[in-house]
Each structure stands twice: as structure tokens, then as C-alpha cells.
Amino acid sequence: MVVNREKNFISAVIYVHNNEKEIQYFLEKLDDILNKNFDKFEIICVNDASTDKSVELIKKIANKIPNTMMSIVNMSYYQGLELSMNAGVDLAIGDFVYEFDNILIDYDLKVIIDVYQKSLKGYDIVSAKSNGKKHLSSRLFYAIFNKNSNSAYKIDTETFRIISRRAINRVNSMSKTTPYRKAMYAKCGLKITSIVYRNVKDIKTKFTKENSNTRKDLAIDSIILFTDVSYKFAITMLIIMMLVAIFTGVYTIVMFLCAQPIEGWTTTMLLLSFGFFGIFLVLLIVIKYLSILIDLIFKKQEYIIESVEKITK
């Protein structure tokens, strides 16, 4: 049966870190599905300082499929998923870019084409996510993030995604750095959707110590940068401390009027109360100022347009 292959140029960016057991199977399956459905495509493997035979296997597979454009981006040292994938996406030249953060396949390969077909219906970012049970830590992180991110789109655990060139350009225009891609995509103002698939295999993702530490740091950084959690907590604590300072001042005046405190106690307590009140007030202003700076850095645009429709011909 002859398949009419798509004319759009496709880039597939794959994160690789000590995946010698999975990389060959994944690349062979990915090359097969892309070759059947697209006229032109490239595969970019981002090697995040692997210490096993992952790179050797990638080169071996590249020799077996010489008609496929395949590149390896070797990171100078271990830099984690986000920075490594940013490097791969920056080098991608496709009209649409697949991001494979994980190369464990627990889905029907047809899902890879399904997300592309969905993107052609007006969506700039389409993700594929499993209907399987998620880790407790992931559920907790996404619950906190989505509740406090003030974003129109809610992020979730994703297996892979496809991004249009317009979405990549939009995110790059929003910020010089992309510390957390999913958060930036959710805030870019373009149309986003997802496809939920049923697991065809029960695969448990295993994280190394490096991966686990990086994920924890990323979770904390993302909540600080992209949500109001830290700001709300800091403001709440400062207001409580300001109220305590005011209460201490009032208590000091009451004690001065109704009792006979030690000489100098009233003056000292009032000085401390107003002094701490002033300090907390200054901190309140500083925290607000820092939150504005973060908004200016990560939200440089004055307005965000989803699309433009021409209604006259």
C-alpha cells in the first residue's frame, strides 16, 4: 500500500543519558515510523554526558540507516533534561519538532503520527500522555503548580510532544532562557492540547541519582519562577510579623499606662517594635519588586496573541 508522505520537514530531538539498553530499539522504531510518513526528517540525539555505550550504539544505528539525517549533540558535562533538550531544539531545523524526553515506549507507535495530525488542526503544541497511574511526587508537584501558576493550560506528566516552529519562536521571544519547557509552553499563549493513550506495556521509569537530584531542583525552581507559591508565602509571613510588631507596640503602651514597667523598658520596646515593623515593610516592598523583575524577565511581551483570522478576502 502506498502511503502519501507528509511534506513538512520534521525534527525529532531525543534525550539520551545512559540508555544503552533502550536506544537501539527506540531509534529503529522511530526511524521506521518517520520514514513511512514523512518525506524529510532528521533525528537529533542529545547525549547528556553518557558513561555507557549509548553513543556507540547511536553511531552503529546511523550506519545501518544511511538515508536518515542523524546528529549527536554531546553536552560538555551532565546538565540535565531541560538544558540538554534546549540545546537539541535550538539546532533543530524542522517545521515541526518532536521532543522525546523519555525513550521508553509504552505506547502504540501510531501515537507519534496522531500528535502530528492533531497539530495540523490548529494546535501549536500537542503532547502525548499515558492514562496510567502517576507517581505521588508528580501528582503533588503538578497539583501545586497548576493551582498557583495562573496559566490557561494545566501541565501534566507527558511522554513526548510535538511543537510547531511558531511555538518555538514564540517561546524564544519570551525569554532568553527556558528553565522549564512545559511551563513556558503553557504560558506562550498558543493553542495547546494533548492525546491520552492507553499503555501497551507496563514500563516503570528508573531515575539515577543525578536525574533524581536534577528533577528535585527543577521542581523547586519551577515553583519559585512560574507560580505565586513563594510570593504568597513570603507576603503572608511578613504580614504576620508586621502584625506581631504592631501588637508588641500596643502591648508596650498598655503596660506603660496600666503598670509600672522598669525604667527604659517602654522606650526600648517601642523602638524595637517600630524598627522591626519598618524592616518588615521594606522586605515587603523588596519581595514585590523582585516578583515584578521575574515577570519582566519571563514575560517580556506586553500582549500575547493566539492567532489572527482574516475575515475579508
HUPE-V339619 format. One record per backbone hydrogen bond with DSSP energy under -1.0 kcal/mol. CO is the residue of the C=O (numbers start at 0). NH is the residue of the N-H. Records with the same first field share a line. If there is no record, write none. Layout:
CO=NH + NH
This chain:
5=38
8=94 + 95
9=41
10=97
11=43
12=99
13=45
15=47
18=21 + 22
21=25
22=26
23=27
24=28
25=29
26=30
27=31
28=32
29=33
30=34
31=35
33=37
36=5
39=9
41=11
42=70
43=13
44=72
45=15
46=48 + 74
52=56
53=57
54=58
55=59
56=60
57=61
58=62
60=64
64=67
68=42
70=44
72=46
79=83
80=84
81=85
82=86
83=87
84=88
85=89
86=90
94=164
95=10
96=162
97=12
98=160
99=14
105=199
107=110
108=111
109=113
110=114
112=116
113=117
114=118
115=119
117=120
118=121
123=163
124=192
125=161
126=194
127=158 + 159
128=196
134=138
135=139
136=140
137=141
138=142
139=143
140=144
141=145
142=146
143=147
147=227
159=127
160=98
161=125
162=96
163=167
164=168
165=169
166=170
167=171
168=172
169=173
170=174
173=299
179=183
180=184
181=185
182=186
184=187
190=123 + 124
192=126
194=128
196=130
200=202
207=211
208=212
209=213
210=214
211=215
212=216
213=217
214=218
215=219
216=220
217=221
218=222
219=223
220=224
221=225
227=231
228=232
229=233
230=234
231=235
232=236
233=237
234=238
235=239
236=240
237=241
238=242
239=243
240=244
241=245
242=246
243=247
244=248
245=249
246=250
247=251
248=252
249=253
250=254
251=255
252=256
253=257
254=258
261=264
263=267
264=268
265=269
266=270
267=271
268=272
269=273
270=274
271=275
272=276
273=277
274=278
275=279
276=280
277=281
278=282
279=283
280=284
281=285
282=286
283=287
284=288
285=289
286=290
287=291
288=292
289=293
290=294
291=295
292=296
293=297
294=298
